[in-house]
């Protein structure tokens, strides 16, 4: 976040009553949590996919190979 946005947010917060400031804080914490949760999900999915590839013997395939296989599979349907 740039300083300009932070300053604008502080200006707005300073004019809000206390209970509204708490709502803003709660929402900001939720947004931060959401970003962290999404990052964790991506990491967990990548680990799952990598383990599956190892189990099935597909570690030699690239993302392009997988995309081509999926494309061909969908075309056959």
Order of alpha helices (4+ residues) and beta strands (2+ residues): alpha-alpha-alpha
